């Protein structure tokens, strides 16, 4: 892959803490201008990997390259990192906190105030500008933390569980904001264990479990490779056909339809024909892809 098309390259990285190996021989690339889903259960090694990427800790083995170079203090200014552990100064006003974080990135106060006004407006928090952190709800504080992360307009944005603690309305709102940020040709690493949210945002994914890479690739490629043997069925009658183990390996009951897992080498058209001939009334018969959550559960349980 052309180096110019890669924002981040992680090569054979291992990190140990005493006898515990948090990350083992991990390699992946993050393409420029895309949303990369860094996925896995809690304790899989996601946060440790992110801390190595941003330079908080160093790998014991392997290399990390940002924009083709080893991560340095200068390159760190091109990263925006929203950690899972949140941290704002409780007694300081919102505007002053944001000015402080902007100053840490070398932004003048005049320019910082312009950016602060823009982002507070976008986050619907302009009226809270002169309030202290303790006056804000948890969701508001989350939004302020996000503003701290993007004020210096980083090329690489790393979001570690960015929706933790947000209600569904604010999750959708923040997803819209992230989509807008992505459209500015920024690269985003989105780390989470919430597969449904990752499925909506990510173009590429990496799933790790117990410190190892399990699966990686574009979301489309990963889902397509799992989606050849699933049928969504809504029908009455025909139950005898569904009991044929040469056609249907497993049935999962949902609220108003069934998810059929076809047997190996079974033909979906044969199943449909048999259902019709049995007198079943069919309102839905659709070949479907598994959700990212289905793939996640299958791989983590292996």
N, C-alpha and C positions, 0 to 999 in steps of 0.2 A: 504494500500500500504506500502511495506517495506520502512522504513525510509532511508535505504541505496540507494534506487532507486530514491529518491527525493532530488533534489538540493535545492529547495525553496518551503516552505509551507506558504501560507497566509490563516489565519483563522479568519473569521467574522470581518474583518477590516472595520472600519468606520473613516472618516476624515471630520471634519466640519471647515469652516471658517466663524465665526459669525453665521448668520442664514442660510448660504448656506452649503449644504451637498455635498461635492465633490465626496466622495466615501461612499457607504452605504452597510454594512454587506457583504463584498466581500470575497469569499473564493475560492482558487484554489491551485493546486500543479503543479510544474514544474519538469518534469522527467529529470533525469541525462542524459547527452549526446544527447539531442534532441534540435530542434529549436521550440520554443514556440511562437506562434503569439498572441500578446496582441493587440487586434483590437478594433476599435471603431471610431466614428466621432470625430472631434475636439470638445473639451470641455466635453468629456464623463467621464473623470477621470483617463485616462491612465497615464499622467505625474505625477499627484499627487500620484498615487499608486507607481510608480517607485521611486519617491523621498522618500517615506516611506521605500521601500525595501532597498535603499542604505543608509538610515540613515540621510538624509538631514532634514527630519521632522518625527515626531512620530505620530502613529495612536492614535486617541482618544479612540478607543475601538478595541479589537481584538489583535491577535498575528501574528508576522512574524518570521519565523525560517529559517535560512540559514545553510545548512548542519547539520540540527538538533539542532542548537543553536541560541540563540538570537543574533541579529546582533551587533557586537562589532567593535572597531577600528581595531583589528587584522583580523577579518573576512572581513572587508571592503576591505582589501588588496587582497582578493580573488575575488573581483568584478571589472570588467571593465565597466565603464559607459560612453556612448557617449550620451550626452544630446541633446535635440532638439535645444537648444540655443547654438550656437557654440562660441568658444572663444580661440583665439590664440593671442600671443603677436605680435603686428604688426611690430615692429622694430627689433625683435630678429631673428637671423638666424635659419633656420630649425633645424640644428644639435644641436644647443644650447638649443632650446626649448625642443627637445626630450630628451636631457640629463637631463634637469631640471625635466621633468615629471617622468623620470626613477628614479632620485634621491629621489623624493617624495615617491616612493615605495620601497626605500632601495636597489636599484640596483647600483652596483659599476660602475664607469665610463667605465672601461675596458669592462665589460660585456654589459653595455648599448650601447657602440659603435658597438659591434658585432651585437646586435639586431637591432640597428638603420640601419646599412648597409644592413642587411637582408631585413628588411621591406621596406626601400627606394627602394631597387632593385625590390622587389615583386610588389611594387606600381608604378614602372617605373618612379621613381623620383630621382634617384641617382644623376643626374646632377644638381639638385636643392638643394643639401645638404647645401651649403653655401649661399643660397639666403635668403632674408628676406621674411616674410609673405606677405608683400605688393607687392612682385614681382610675387606671385603665383596667378593663376586663382582661381575662387571659387571652382571648382572641385578639384584642387590640394590641396587647404586648407582643403577640406573635407577629403581627403585621409590622410593628415598629422594628422588631428584630430583623425581619426581612429587608426593610428599608436600609438598615445598617449594613446589610450584606451587599446591597447593589448600588449604594451611593457613589462609589468610585468607578462605576461602569466596568466591571471586570469582564474579561473575555471568557473565563471559565467560572461558572456558578455551580457550587456544590451544595446541595440541599439534603441534609441528613434528617429524615423523618419530619419534613416541613409542615405536615398537617396534624401532627400530634396535638391533641387537645382542642382542635377546632371543631365547631359544629358543622353539619352538612352544608349549610348556606355559605359559610366562610370557606369551606373546602372548595366549593365550586368557584367562589370568587377568586381564591388564590390560584386555582388552576387556570383561570382566564388570564390572570396577571402573568403567570409563568409562560403561557402560550404567547403573549405579547412580547415578553422578553426574548423568547426563542426566535420570534420573527425578526428581531434585530440582528440576526446572524450570530447569536451567542451560543456557546456550547454549555450544556447543562447536564450535570450528573445528579440523578435523583435517586436517593437511597431510601428504601422502605421495605417493610414486610407486608404492606397493604397492596395486594396484587390488582384489585379492581381499579385503584387509582393509577397505578403504573401502566395498566393496559390503555388507559385513556391518553396518557401523556407521552409514552416512550416510543421511539423508533427502533432503538436497539436495546437489548437486555443482556445482563450477565447474572446468572443465579449461582450463588455460592452457598455451601452448607458444610459445616464442621471444618472450616478453613480452606476448603477446596472448591475449585470451579466445577460446577455440575453441568451447566448448559449455557451457551452464548450464541448470539447472532441477532439478526434483525427480528423484530417481533413478528413480522409477517412470515418469515422463513420458519421460525420456531413453531408458531401455531399451525402452519400448513403441514408440517411434518407429523403433527399429532392428530390432524383432523380428518383422516380418511375413513374412520370406522365409527363415527357417531351420527345418530339419527335422532332428530326431535320429532316425536310422534304425538299427535292428538287424534284419538280415534275411540270409537265404541265398538265392542265386539273384537273378534280376531285373537282372543287371548291364547287360544291353542297354538296359533302360529308363533307367538312370542315365546312359547315354551320350547321351541325347537332349538336345541343347543348348537346345531350346525349352522344356524343363522344368527342367533342372539346369545351373546355370552353373558351379558349383565343388563339389568334394567334399573334405572334410578328414577324414582317417582318424584316429580315436582308438583306444584300446586294444581296446575291444570294440564300438564302434559307429561309424557315419559321421555327420558333420555336413554336411547338404546345403544349399547356397545356391541357392535357386530362381532361375530366370531371371526377368527383368522380365516382369510380367503373367502368370506361370505360376500355375496353380491347383493347390494341394497335393492336392485331392481327385482331380484327373485323374491326378496322379502315383501316388497310392495305388491307384487303379483299375487303372492300367497295370501296376503291380507285381503286384497280385493276379492279373490276367489272364495275366501272364507265367509264373505258377507259383511266384513267390517265397514263401518262408515268412517271415512277418513277426512278430517278437516285440515290436517297438517302432516306432511311427511317431508322433512327437510334435512339434507346433509349439513352438519354443522361442525365448526371448529370447537375444540375445548377452550374454556376460559384459561387465562394465564394462571388463575388460582388453581384450576384442576391440574395443570402441568406442575405447578409449584408443589402441591401436595403429593403428587405421584413421585416426583424426584426426591423430595425431602424424606419420604418414607422408605425409599430404597435402601 
